């Protein structure tokens, strides 16, 4: 299962390697109290709020896919909010993952922390 997951992620990264988001994001860490509350309350995130969860400066790494926000902080292949191949946390990756050869199967097992408004 792990090998299939890794292969799917790597395939997506090859396809998505040229994608980037050049929007500036404030480098202020999200407080721990907010993280636990948001994860347990199934919080609704705006795109601007999601950008704070970029995996940088002690922030967790979240991504949105088809309206669902996933925690990829400790997911294999993700480090400091960046995935091998250039995909970054704090973004809506719906278009990218829906165009990938593996589809959304790589999301299985990730923690859902909220919804994208």
C-alpha positions as CSV (number, residue, x, y, z in Angstrom):
1,X,0.0,0.0,0.0
2,X,2.8,2.4,0.9
3,X,4.6,1.7,-2.4
4,X,1.4,2.4,-4.4
5,X,0.9,5.7,-2.4
6,X,4.4,6.8,-3.1
7,X,4.2,5.9,-6.7
8,X,1.0,7.9,-7.1
9,X,2.4,10.9,-5.4
10,X,5.5,10.8,-7.5
11,X,3.4,10.6,-10.7
12,X,1.4,13.6,-9.6
13,X,4.5,15.5,-8.9
14,X,5.9,14.9,-12.3
15,X,2.7,16.2,-13.9
16,X,2.4,19.1,-11.4
17,X,6.1,20.0,-11.3
18,X,5.5,23.3,-13.2
19,X,2.7,24.5,-11.0
20,X,3.4,27.2,-8.4
21,X,1.6,29.8,-6.4
22,X,3.3,33.2,-6.2
23,X,0.9,34.8,-3.8
24,X,2.8,36.2,-0.8
25,X,1.9,34.6,2.5
26,X,2.5,36.1,6.0
27,X,5.2,34.1,7.8
28,X,3.5,34.2,11.1
29,X,3.1,30.7,12.8
30,X,-0.4,29.6,13.6
31,X,-0.9,29.1,17.3
32,X,-1.1,25.6,18.7
33,X,-4.4,26.3,20.3
34,X,-5.9,27.2,16.9
35,X,-4.5,24.1,15.3
36,X,-6.1,21.7,17.7
37,X,-9.4,23.6,17.7
38,X,-9.5,23.7,13.9
39,X,-8.7,20.1,13.5
40,X,-11.3,18.9,16.0
41,X,-14.1,21.3,14.9
42,X,-13.9,20.5,11.1
43,X,-13.2,24.2,10.5
44,X,-14.1,26.0,7.3
45,X,-11.1,27.7,5.6
46,X,-11.1,30.5,3.0
47,X,-8.3,30.3,0.5
48,X,-6.5,33.1,2.4
49,X,-6.7,31.2,5.6
50,X,-5.5,28.0,3.9
51,X,-2.4,29.8,2.7
52,X,-1.3,30.2,6.4
53,X,-1.0,26.4,6.6
54,X,1.9,26.2,4.3
55,X,4.2,24.1,6.4
56,X,6.7,26.9,6.8
57,X,8.0,28.5,10.1
58,X,6.4,25.9,12.3
59,X,3.0,26.0,10.7
60,X,1.3,22.7,9.7
61,X,0.9,21.8,6.1
62,X,-2.7,21.6,4.7
63,X,-4.0,21.2,1.2
64,X,-7.5,21.4,-0.2
65,X,-8.9,19.0,-2.8
66,X,-12.5,19.3,-4.0
67,X,-13.5,21.3,-1.0
68,X,-11.9,19.1,1.6
69,X,-8.9,20.2,3.6
70,X,-6.2,17.6,4.4
71,X,-3.3,17.7,6.7
72,X,-0.1,16.7,4.9
73,X,2.3,17.8,7.6
74,X,3.7,14.4,8.2
75,X,2.7,12.7,5.0
76,X,5.4,10.8,3.1
77,X,6.9,12.9,0.4
78,X,6.1,16.2,2.1
79,X,8.7,18.3,4.0
80,X,8.2,21.8,5.3
81,X,5.1,22.2,3.2
82,X,6.8,21.2,0.0
83,X,6.3,18.0,-1.9
84,X,9.0,16.4,-4.1
85,X,8.4,17.9,-7.5
86,X,7.2,21.4,-6.5
87,X,3.6,21.1,-5.2
88,X,3.2,23.3,-2.1
89,X,0.9,23.2,0.9
90,X,-1.5,26.0,1.7
91,X,-3.2,25.7,-1.7
92,X,-6.2,24.2,-3.4
93,X,-4.8,21.3,-5.4
94,X,-8.1,20.1,-6.9
95,X,-7.3,20.8,-10.5
96,X,-3.8,19.3,-10.3
97,X,-4.8,16.1,-8.5
98,X,-7.9,15.6,-10.7
99,X,-5.6,15.7,-13.8
100,X,-3.1,13.3,-12.3
101,X,-3.0,9.6,-13.4
102,X,-3.8,8.3,-9.9
103,X,-6.6,10.7,-9.0
104,X,-7.5,11.2,-5.4
105,X,-6.4,7.7,-4.2
106,X,-3.3,9.4,-2.7
107,X,-5.6,11.2,-0.2
108,X,-6.6,7.9,1.5
109,X,-5.4,7.8,5.1
110,X,-4.7,11.6,5.4
111,X,-6.4,13.5,8.3
112,X,-9.3,15.7,7.2
113,X,-9.1,19.0,9.1
114,X,-11.9,21.0,7.5
115,X,-13.6,22.2,4.5
116,X,-12.7,24.9,1.9
117,X,-15.3,27.7,1.7
